[in-house]
């Protein structure tokens, strides 16, 4: 007999639910039918499994990417076409060691089972169930297990077809094959409000021919965003060519962009295509575009406006069809005012500007990214399991991150290596604050409070002291975000409307945004 919980899930298929919502409701129904302490649905991507929904595991699990070659239990489940049970004394390492929510934080001997999910005879992923009481799944009749798994496969199959239909309606055609080329190292990881807004902007502009200006501080991941814009575009199956404008010698910049003929200059022993020609039909990423020499900017503008270039040493016009993405950590408006960047080129490049949030603005995304980097470090450093202590997680959340995601990645690699040296006899390496070197880290807003606030006059009331402290924090957040109230609200973890009300009460007025030049 089919459980009432599953009947509800079948009825859900007629309702417009998001994929995540659909999968969470599915796992809830399975959990009610087959009691367990942890359950996870993982989807296959190339050579790794990515959690798409789970219960009973730490939130940081969402940032994990389980490479099959490193997790034999998951690999065994995926390759089996029937339910897999693991003995309580199995010598296969548990992929959820350190991730299961338990009272004491330790993963004791317990009951585990899982099943693979195949869609159209192709592996889609796996479902895993864990119970802290050994032998708990012995009480579940085999027929009940089979019914649950069979219905699960059917639900996911239908959900997949619905998703494909929705994609066709949104995009007007099937998703291009280029999307399947996403790899784990270039995945956009994050569930913060700031990142959701960024992903919406990417989806909005990706399939258009518009030029996109990707702005952000050093280390936020501008190149990754550019790759995703290309992979989600109609040019995904064509080449994406990248050039770092900051690395171009001024004397060779024109030849690198537009190509040259044989003998055009000393050392030009043969004709060579430039980046525009190589990207013809595809996408060209102009990284660090703010570094292009002023003398070359007029020729770049012509290439963008007319789709025409000339090789150095030739009068012939070459037509090119290139979608332009530009990235910079500079404030190009300030560069225009300073006379270092052409205004017409700036307007041509910034048809659709995208600003990548700093890591500090992304809240708990820090922990999702950290789990992803630790998963990689386990493989690179030949460590069975890397686990962040609670104190280490707090230190990561409280740190300023001036180097953004790149700094986080490098810091965790160093911390993992330090921890391994001191715990070399252990299979499970715990990373604490000493390994991070951030044990004194405090939230940015607290570490940068003005001395006037720290030196509050004696006798000042508590209310006035708090008002002064709040005022200082808000002013600093507005200054850091160039007067952008929405960005300041995200930094302070408050709603924009609440921040505006607080600003009004404290007498803080919105000023013209300040211009700041970010340099590498």
N, C-alpha and C positions, 0 to 999 in steps of 0.2 A: 504493500500500500504506500502511495506517495505521501510524504509528510506535508502537512499544511504549510510549513515554511517554504517548501519548494513550489507549491501552487502559487504562493504570493510572488515568488521570483519569476515564474512564467508569466504572470499577469504584468509584472514590471516591464516586460519586453514591449508592451504596447504603449508605454509612456516614455516621454523624452527625457531620459536620464543621461548624465555624463558617464563616460566609461568608468571613471574612478568610483562614482556613486553606485553604478551597477555592480561592480566587482566587490565593493564593500558589503552591499546587501547580500550578495551571493555567499560570501564567507560567513556572514552572520547566520544565514540559514543553515549552512553546513555545520557550524559550531553548535547550533541548537539541536541538530539531529545527531551529530557525533560529538559528544562533550570532549573538549580539549582545552589546554591552557594557552596554546599558541597555534595560529594558522596563518599561512602565507600563500599568496598567489604570485608566482614569478614568471615573467615573460622572457622568452629567448631572444637575444640579440647577438647575432654572429656567434662568438664563443663564450658568451657570458649570460647570466640570468639577472634580470632587473626586477626588484619588488614593485608590483603595481597596486597591491592592497595587502594589508596584514593586520592581525590583532594579537596582543600578547607579547609583542616584540618592542624593543626600545624605538622611539621615534627616529633615531639616527639610522635605523635600518634602511630607511628610504634612500639614503645616500650610498648604500653598498651596491657593488656590482660583483656578483659571484662568478668568477671565471671558472669554467667547468674543469679545467685541468688542475685547479687548485682545490676543488671541492668534490671528492669522489662520491660522496653520498648523493649529491644533486645530480651528478653525471649518471650514476646508476639508475636513479629514478627516471631521468629523462629518456634513457635508452631502453627502459623496460616498458612494455605495453600493458602491464598489469599492476595491481597494488603492491607496493614494496613495504615490507616491515623490517625494521632493524632491531636486532637483539640488543638488550640493554647493555651487554658487555662488548658490543661491536667495536672493533679497533679502527673503524673509519672515523676521522675527525668530524665533529658536528659543526656544520656551517654557522649555526646560531650561537656558538659558544661566546658568551659575553654580551649577547643581544637579547636573550629571553628575559622577560621581566619576572624576577623571582624575589622572594622576601630578602634573602641575604646576598643577592647579586651573583651567586654561583650557580652553574648549571650542573645539577647532580644527575645520577643515573635516572633515566626516564624512558618513556615509550615514544617511539617515532615511527611515522609512516608517511608515505607520499605516493603520488601517482602522476604519470605524464599526461599531457594534454596534446592531442594531435588534431589538427584542423586540415581537412582535405589531404589526409595522409602525410602532412608535414608537421614536425614538432613545433608546437606553439609555446610550451612552457611546462611548469609543474605546479602542483598544489602540495604543500607539506603540512602535516599536523603533528603537534608535540603535546604530550601529557606528562606532567611531573610525577604521576603515580605509575611506576612500572607495571605493565600488564593491563593498563586501563583499556586499551583497545581490544583486549581479549573479550571484553563484555559486549562488543558491538558485533551483531550477527553479520556474517559475510555478505548476505543478501542486502542488508542495509547499507553496507559500505559500497557495494556495487551499484545500488540504486542512486546513491548520492553522487558517485563519480560519473555515472552515465549521464545523469541530468546536468551535472556541472559542465561536461563536455558540450552537451546540446546548447546550454545557455550561452556559453562562450562562443560557440559557432554562430549562433544567431546574432549575438552582440557584435561579432566581427563583421558580419554582413551588413548590419545596420550602420556601423562605423564607416564602412566603405561607401555605402549609399550617401551618407551625410557628407563625406569628403567630395564625392562627385557633384553633389548639389552646391557645395560651397565653392569649389574650384572650377566647376564646369567640365572637369575631366578627371580621369583617374590620377591618383598621386603618382608622380614620376618615379622612375626607378632610382633616380639619384638619391631619394630620401633614404633608401636602404643602405646607403654607404656611410651613414652615421656610425662612428666608432666610439668606444667608451672614452677615449682620452679627449674627444672633442664634444662630448655631450654637455648640454646646458643643464646644470643641476641647480635647483632652487625652488622653493615654494613660497617665498616671501611676497608681499604685495608688490614690492618694487620689481621683482623678477617676473611676476605674472603680467604686469603692465608692459614690461619690455617684450615678453613673448607675444603679447597681443599686437604690439607695434610691428614686430617681425612678420607675423602672419598677415597683417594688413598690407604691407608694402612688398613682401617677397616676390609675389607673382606679377608685379607691375614692372614696367621698364624704367621706373624713376631712379634717379641717382640718389644714393643714401650716404649721408655723412654720419659716421659712427664716432661719437665723442665719449671720452672717459679718461680717467686718470691712468697712469702707468700701472699695468698689472691687473686690470679689471677683466681682460679677455676680449679685446676688440677683434682680434683675428678669428676667434671662435664664432663670434656673432656674424662676422662676414661670411664664414664658411656655411653657416646655417641659412643665411639669406640666399646664398647661391644654391644650396641643395634643395631649397624649397621653391626655387624659381623655375620658370619654363626653360631655363638654360642649364638645368642641373646635369644633363648628359654631355654638355660641352665643357671645354676647359675653363678652369678658374686659375688665372695667372696673378701672381702677387709680386709687388716690387716695394722695397723699403726705400722711400725717398730720402730718408736721413742718411742712408749708407751710400748714396750716389755722389761721387766726386763731381763738382760743378762742371768740369770740362767734359765729362762723359755722360752727364744726365740726359741730354737730348738724344744721344745715340742709343742709350739704354731704353728710352721710352719709344722712340720712333724708328730705330734701326739706322743702318748706314750702308753706304756703297763701298766697294773695294777701293782703297786708296784715299778715302775721304779725309783721313788724318793719319798721322804717324802711328803705326801699329795696326791699322785697319787692313790686314792682309787679305781679307775676303769680305764679301757682302754678308750682312747679318740682319735678320728680322728683329724689330724691337718688340717690347711687351704688348703694344697695341695690336700688332699683327698676330702675335702668338695667341692673343685672347679673342681674335675675331670669331664672332658667333657665340662667345661665352661671356665671362665676367672678368673684369680687371680690378684688383684691389690696390689702391694707392695708399699704402701704409705710411704713416707719419707725413701726410700730405702737406702739412704746414711747413715742412723743411724744403720744399721745392724752391730753387733759386728764383728770385723775382723776374730775372731776364727770360726764364723759360715759361713763365706762367701764361704769357699771351699765346704761345703755341699750344699749350695744353688746353687753353680755353677754346681755341679753334677746333681742336680734335673733339672736344666734348660737344660743341655746338653744331659743327658741320659733319662730323664723322669722317673727317679727312686728315691724313697725315702725309708728311714728306720725310723720306729718309735723309739723313745728313749726307750731303754730297750729291743730291739728286733734286731735279725740278719736277719730277713726276708726282702726280697726286695719287694716293692710295686710299680707296674707300674702306672703312672698317665699321663693323657692327659690333659694338662692345657695350655691355652694361657696366657702369662705373659704380664702385663702392669706394669710399674714401674714409680713412681713419686718422684720428689725431688726438693727442693729449694736450694740445694747445687750445687756447681760447681764440679762435680765428677772428671773431669780431674785434678783439683787442689788437690782433695782428694787422687787421685792415686799418684801424684807427692810427696805428703806429707807422703805417706806410710800408709794412713788410709783406703784405699780401693783398692781391688785387681784389677790389670789392666785387667786380663782375664775376670773377672766378669763384669767389666765396658763395655768391648767390646761386651760381650754376651747380656748385657741389652740394649745397645745403637745401636741395629741393625737399628732401624728407630727412630731417635730422633725428638721430636716435642717440640718447644719452644713457650710457650704461651706469647703473648705480654702483657706488663704492661698496666694498665689503662691509664697511661699518653701517651702511644703510640697509643691509640685507638681513639683519637680525639672526635668527636661528639657522639661516642658510650656512653659516659658518660651520655648524656641526655636520650638516649634510655633506658639505664639501670635504670636511675633515675625514669622514668615514670613507668617502670615495678615494681620497689620497692614501689613506692607511691601507685600503684593500690593495692598491698598486704596490705600496712599499712592502707589504707582506711577501709579494712575489719577487720583487727586486732584491730584497735583503734576505730572502730564504727564511722567513719567519712564519711559523704556523698561524699565530693569531696576535694581532695588535689591538690593545684596548686602552681607551682614554679613561683616566680616573675622573670622578665627579669634579674634583677640584681643577683638573686640567681643562675640562669642558667649560667651567666657569671662567677660567683665565682666558680661553679663546674667545668667549662671548664678550668679555670686558675689554679686550685689547683694541687699540685704535686702528691697526692694520693700515699703516701708511703705504705699504707695498701691495695691498689688496690681495687678490686670489693667488698671485704668483708668490707673494711672501708667505702665505699660509702653506702652500705646497712645499716650499723649500724648508720652512720651519719644521714641519711635521717629519720630513725626511731626516733632518738632523736629530730631532727628538727620538725618532724610532731607532736610529743608529746608537745614540747615547744610551737609551734604555736597554738595547740588546747587549751592549758591552757589560752592563752591570747585572743583567739577568740572563747571561748566556746559557745557563743550564736549564732554563725553563722553556717549555713549548709556547706558553702564553706570556707575552711581554706586555707589561702595564706601563703606560706613559703617564708620568705625573708632572706637576708644575715645575719641578727641578729640571726635568728633561727639556721642557719647553723653554725655560728661561724667561717666562712671563709671570713669575709668581707675584710680582708687585703691580701687575697691570690692573688699572681701574678704568671705568668708562671714560671715554675722551672728554665728555662734558665736565666730569669731575676733576680730571687732571689739569684742565685748562682754565679753571675758575680764576677770575681776576683777584689780585691780592686785596682789593678794596672789599670784596665780598668775604674773603677769609678773615679780614681784620674788622669784623663788625663792631661798631662802637658799643661800649658797655652800656647797659641800660636800655638798649633797643628792644622793643617787644618782639615776641616770637613771630607774630604775624608779619611785622615789617621785615624781620630777618629772612623769613621764608619768601616773601614777595621779592626782596632784593636778589636772593639766590635764584629764584625762578626767572626773574628778568634777565639776569646775566646769562643763564643757560639758553634762553630763547634768542637773545641777541647773538650769541656765539653760533648757534645753529643756523640762524638766518644768514650770518656772514659767511659761514662755511659753504652754504648752498646758494650763494649769490642772490639772496633775497627771495628765493623760491619757497613760499610758505608750505606747499605740499611736501617738498623734499625735507624741509626742516621738521615738519610734523612726523614724517617717517623716521627721521633720525631720533626724535624724542619719544617715539612710540605712542603718539597721541593722534586722535582724529583731527583733520584739518579744521573743521568747524570749532572744535574745542580749543585748538591753538589760537584761532582768530579771536574767540571770546576772551581768552586769557590775555592776549596781546592788548586788546582794547581796555581791559581792566587795569593792566599794568602801565598803560600809556605808551606802548610800543607801536610806532607807525611804520607801515611798509615803505621802504626806501627804494630808490632805483637800484636794480641789481648791480653789484660790483663786478668788475672784470678782473679776472686773474689769469695769468699766463702760466700754464703747466708745462714744465720742461722735463725731458727725460733725464 
